[in-house]
Amino acid sequence: MTVRSAVIPAAGLGTRFLPATKATPKGLLPVVDVPAIQLVVEEALAAGIEDVIVVLGPGQDGIREHFAPNPTLEAELEERGKLDALAAVRRATIPSVRFARQAEALGLGHAVSVAESMVGDAPFAVLLGDDLIDPSVPLLRDMLASHARTGASVLAAMHVGAREIAMYGCIGPGEADGDLVRVLSIVEKPDPADAPSDLAVIGRYVLTPAIFDALRRTSPGAGGEIQLTDAIGLLAADERVFALPFAGGRFDVGNPLDAMKAQVERARTHDEIGPAFRAWLNELLR
Ligand code: G1P
C-alpha cells in the first residue's frame, strides 16, 4: 500500500535550547537560514509523501504561521525587487501541511497517536525533527521502497558507540533480509550494559496502522512518557518489523553541541555563503 501521510511530532518543549525556545518553537530555530522543521517537511515531500501532518504543542502556532501564505510580505518583497528573499518566502509557503494538537507533553508515542484520525487506516511515515538527514541521502525513499516490498514497518537505524546507545531506542536484531534486519525486540534508552545491540533507532519510521492499537496498549515507560519505542515492541510481537541500517548523512539537532555541528556542516556546503564560510573556518583553525 502506498504511503501518503507523514507525521512530524514537533510538540517538544525544547528545554535544552532555553532561552532561545522561550517564545520560539524549537522547530523554528534555523539551521543557517532555514528552520529545522521546514527541512524535515521538505524531506518528506521529496520522498513522495503527499500529506504532511505536524503535531503541535501549546504555544507553537508560529509553526503553523511559518507554512501559511504571507501575501503582505510577498508584495513588499516584490515591490522592493528582493527576488531571492521572495523565493525563500515562497519556498517556505506550504499550505498543504496539516496540523494536529498534542495538548500535553505525554511523550513521542502519544504525539503520534493524536494524529490517528488524520492518518486513517493506512501505513504512514514518522519523521522526528531532531534528526536531520542530508538531502543527498535517500533514506526515507529507501525505507518506503522496503515497506512496499515487505508490507511491514521499517525503522531507520544506525550503529552507534557502546555508551551512546543509552540515548536511543535500541534494536534486538534478528535475521538479515537483504539490506534489512528483522527487529525482534526494542528497548528505549537502555543501560549500555543491558543493551541488546549497538543498533540505534534514528528518527525516521514507516509504520503500519496497527501501531495505533499498540499505542493504546502502551503504558508510560522511560521518563514516565508514552514511548513510541514501547509500542513498536508490542507491534513486533504481532507482525514483522524491520530496521534499515544506514551510515552517514545524519545530524542530531536535539542538543546544542550537535546542533552547532549541523550549522557548520550546512554553512560549509551552502551555495551562497559556503565558500566564504570555509575560508573563514580555515583561517580560524590555523
Ligand atoms: C527519540 C526516540 C528514540 C530514538 C531517537 C532518535 O528519542 O524515543 O527511540 O532513538 O528519538 O533520535 P529522543 O531523542 O527524543 O529522546
Boltz pocket constraint, residues with backbone or C-beta under 6 A from the ligand:
constraints:
  - pocket:
      binder: B
      contacts: [[A, 108], [A, 128], [A, 130], [A, 131], [A, 167], [A, 168], [A, 169], [A, 170], [A, 188], [A, 189], [A, 200], [A, 201], [A, 202], [A, 203], [A, 227], [A, 228], [A, 229], [A, 254]]
      max_distance: 6.0
